[in-house]
């Protein structure tokens, strides 16, 4: 093992042109604010963050309707 950090599921998925391109760990505090700001700044370049719903079928965020809805995981 190359790290002493425990492996955990990703918090979110980053999309480029509506296709998932990789997992993303979100900051521990103000996750919603981080996602909103990222999507506001990078949406025009085709990038967006969508929170992980902890299932195998993550859907891309809407392409032209502004930031995706923020889903807070309340089970944690």
Order of alpha helices (4+ residues) and beta strands (2+ residues): beta-beta-alpha-beta
